[in-house]
Amino acid sequence: MPDVVVNGTRLFYQQMGEGPDVVLIHAVTSNQAVWVFTGLPDAIAAEGFRVTTYDLRGHGASDRPPTGYTSAAMADDFRALHAELGLKPAYIVGHSFGGVIGIHTATLFPECVEGIILSDSFFPGLRHVEPNFGRSNVWVDLSATFREIGVELGETVNFTRLFQASTELTPEQNKALDALVGPIGRGWLRQLPLLAQTTCGDEVLAEAGLTAEKIASVTQPVIALYDEFSPFLATCRWLEQNVPNCTAEIIPEAKHLAVVENTVAFTASVIRHLKQLTAPLGQALNV
Amino acid sequence: MSNRTPEQLYADLATVMANAFPDRDISVTVGPETRVFADLGMASIELVVLGERLEQFYGRKLPFGLFLAGLRKQGAEDLELGNLIAFLETHV
């Protein structure tokens, strides 16, 4: 299994294709399977890129250390992975918290980042401009599912509460939850109690030094792909107005996980932007 | 097409899975209709790991990602081992 050890933690990664480097970073509680099952890595690689996907620490098939889950710590994981794999300055495609890691990496280790494509990210450092901070549609759906088995998660994203609640479920509640989430969701549920043994829940919602000023200081191209029914459209507008080289675009018929909810549109948009970002200047300007 | 029989491919799969996931014994229970999520209790990331391990076992790159994405595109909610064996018959 391809592994790389960074900052003392073994990360599981995959790589395909040849060309400019693109790294896909998943969200909290997710893993690289979300990319693989949508075909996005293959689609990008087919366009002449080298695509790297990896499981963040604590997620998927990577090790699960007790600490080190802020976007700053995970940006340092990215820096070390980037060095270990010998990548060139990379285009990062980051979903939700994966995008926060991408932006944080661009501020801390700009030499590793050629550009960033965000997918519906919300930033702890922008909570003052985002009225819906922590109010993800996905969380609302998840809360409703847990409510059906008698567990209250609250209206606002609280990963620590989710992880802890998952350790306290009775066998009957687990069985009922399994039935509600279906066979694929069960694998996702199984990891939640394990994350309760870590600082992940609190740390991923910490600003960790990625202030609004730091976000606005990013000079690499930023493509802000936000979902049509995203609760974070105020964040999208702020990025467009404050990040000097930012282009915003709305992905239709999606509410937070466009790569799954509208795979065709998301894939087409990512590839179009990657091709524009890597095109010779004259070609990019259509001259 | 593979020069290995379906029986040999099932045996290969059992070996690879036993090494990758030592807590699961699929050797006595599997058949073409065995589902990897519902019956074997695997998670989606474990399928990704399985794809890597199969590549190592056969010593060649396999279009496993395209295979998984194709299943999802068809609306499949699970993966039956018979489909996986058919994939291996084509690619190893």
HADDOCK unambig.tbl for C-alpha pairs under 7 A between the chains (distance, minus, plus):
assign (segid A and resid 1 and name CA) (segid B and resid 52 and name CA) 6.18 0.50 0.50
assign (segid A and resid 1 and name CA) (segid B and resid 53 and name CA) 6.47 0.50 0.50
assign (segid A and resid 31 and name CA) (segid B and resid 45 and name CA) 6.93 0.50 0.50
assign (segid A and resid 33 and name CA) (segid B and resid 44 and name CA) 6.03 0.50 0.50
assign (segid A and resid 33 and name CA) (segid B and resid 45 and name CA) 5.16 0.50 0.50
assign (segid A and resid 33 and name CA) (segid B and resid 48 and name CA) 6.40 0.50 0.50
assign (segid A and resid 36 and name CA) (segid B and resid 65 and name CA) 5.50 0.50 0.50
assign (segid A and resid 36 and name CA) (segid B and resid 69 and name CA) 6.86 0.50 0.50
assign (segid A and resid 37 and name CA) (segid B and resid 65 and name CA) 6.66 0.50 0.50
assign (segid A and resid 37 and name CA) (segid B and resid 68 and name CA) 5.48 0.50 0.50
assign (segid A and resid 37 and name CA) (segid B and resid 69 and name CA) 4.57 0.50 0.50
assign (segid A and resid 37 and name CA) (segid B and resid 72 and name CA) 6.75 0.50 0.50
assign (segid A and resid 38 and name CA) (segid B and resid 69 and name CA) 5.18 0.50 0.50
assign (segid A and resid 39 and name CA) (segid B and resid 65 and name CA) 6.33 0.50 0.50
assign (segid A and resid 39 and name CA) (segid B and resid 66 and name CA) 6.02 0.50 0.50
assign (segid A and resid 39 and name CA) (segid B and resid 69 and name CA) 4.99 0.50 0.50
assign (segid A and resid 42 and name CA) (segid B and resid 66 and name CA) 6.87 0.50 0.50
assign (segid A and resid 60 and name CA) (segid B and resid 45 and name CA) 5.91 0.50 0.50
assign (segid A and resid 61 and name CA) (segid B and resid 45 and name CA) 6.90 0.50 0.50
assign (segid A and resid 183 and name CA) (segid B and resid 37 and name CA) 5.35 0.50 0.50
assign (segid A and resid 183 and name CA) (segid B and resid 38 and name CA) 5.06 0.50 0.50
assign (segid A and resid 184 and name CA) (segid B and resid 37 and name CA) 6.09 0.50 0.50
assign (segid A and resid 184 and name CA) (segid B and resid 43 and name CA) 6.59 0.50 0.50
assign (segid A and resid 184 and name CA) (segid B and resid 44 and name CA) 6.78 0.50 0.50
assign (segid A and resid 187 and name CA) (segid B and resid 42 and name CA) 6.39 0.50 0.50
assign (segid A and resid 187 and name CA) (segid B and resid 43 and name CA) 4.04 0.50 0.50
assign (segid A and resid 187 and name CA) (segid B and resid 44 and name CA) 6.73 0.50 0.50
assign (segid A and resid 188 and name CA) (segid B and resid 43 and name CA) 6.83 0.50 0.50
